Amino acid sequence: MKFEESGLNGKVVEFSLLEHVMENHGMIRAGQWDYERITYDYKFEDMTNGDVYYFRFPCHVIEAETETPHAKVELGTPYVGKHYYPHGVEYDEVFPKHVVNQCNKLIEALHTELHV
């Protein structure tokens, strides 16, 4: 499920600010980056039934390289998927309301803190 109406797609921010804000909200970059692409993940675990969801936020470096503090990063369209062990993550699902609500709260917080 893509969050097309996030208002973040296409906005440009500095890498250092993006990294700080994402980390503050529990979104990790881990090994999901190269010199031009970055994906931040937020993991949801539903303890009632064991389901695992990932809220993903793709970005693209448009000036300099990833991990350069003043690199310019263009934000992409965030999306959420459900993890199925051992097959991977599926994105074309009907997601529980509490997962979608939490994703929207994260989008709202990122919008505010990234000043975009």
Secondary structure, 3 states (H helix, E strand, C coil): CECCCCCCCCCEEEHHHHHHHHHHCCCECCCCECCCEEEEEEEEECCCCCCEEEEEEEEEEEECCCCCCCCEEEECCCEEEEEECCCEEECCCCCCHHHHHHHHHHHHHHHHHCCC
